[in-house]
């Protein structure tokens, strides 16, 4: 029984069915492994009506024909018996004349078959396989291997370059934070030096004593000394960890610097406010002393203009106490008021000294037994003579003495 070789591809199968002599094999098209739906339908149509079937369809475009080094038998004949195949096999016999062996057929009258028939006989056994030799594309494989090697080398180079780039970046970042650490420590020492005068203040020198306690507490902070370094021999991960640790310490010290700076500002403001309060209190006390002096100096000064000036200065000082002023304004007002008060005191002292001198002169010039009326007549001109220099014009003199009430200093401590 003939059957189609199952190793035929689609193109070979279409060529086989193009010969109508092979249409007795149409029933095997459906079971063939390389058939396709169009060829299967054509075979069924050819079996039913051979005259209208026409030529078999072409194979699909995605199915390319196989390249074979040796042809194969498209049809396998299973009717050939094993004995027939064995009888056609040549047998070696010795040649007595030449001493060699020659191949002779086993049966008499049997003829030798050609190569195609031998191929068909050899494929009759269902267990036999037709040998197919394929071309190995060595050049293509070598090219693919070369491309793979190049791609692998490039990938390895990129990985190494990325690793070196990450290491250099980590080293640069680590060195940068170390420089920042030095800058931050210098800033810490600077702000500590600026805060030293304020930590020496006492509670009475500020309005808020708690700010002094906070200042002293912050100044006790001791920055930690990091043991991390940026050795180039370290890995990128280790350098990044060291950078993060040093950066964390820098941030902590920056926080302490801000806290110390803000606290110093609070202490300065508290000290200034306390100084203003003290200046207000001193100005109020000075105004009270000036009022008392103004009242006591009535008719006791050589020139009433000094008292008028004192009164004006007292009015100006009272205006300063109503509104919040700066420390310099208070100091200047207190100083001006003390100067006018000193002038009034000096004028009062001069008048008292003149009265004392006049009284002693009058006692020494009076003689016993004289007529009281004549004494009075003689003393009147001298009294007029003494008083005449006083009433002529405004007197000019320098302040000889010191104030009985100490004046407020120009600047408050």
Secondary structure, 3 states (H helix, E strand, C coil): CEEECCCCCHHHHHHHHHCHHHHHHHHHCCCCCCCCHHHHHHHHHHHHCHHHCCCCCCCCCCCCCCCCCCCCCCEEECCCCHHHHHHCCCEEEECCCCCCEEEECCCCCCCCCCHHHHHHHHCCCCCCCCCCCCCCCHHHHHHHHHHHHHHHHHHHHHHHHHHHHHHHHHHHHHHHHHHHHHHHHHHHHHHHHHHHHHHCCCHHHCCCHHHHHHHHHHHCCCCCCCCCCCCCCCCHHHHHHHHHHHHHHHHHHHHHHHHHHHHHHHHHHHHHHHHHHHHHHHHHHHHHHHHHHHHHCCCCCCCHHHHHHHHHHHHHHHHHHHCCCCHHHHHHHHHHHHHHHHHHHHHHHHHHHHHHHHHHHHHHHCCCCCCHHHHHHHHHHHHHHHHHHHHCCCCCCCCCCCCCCCCCCCCCC
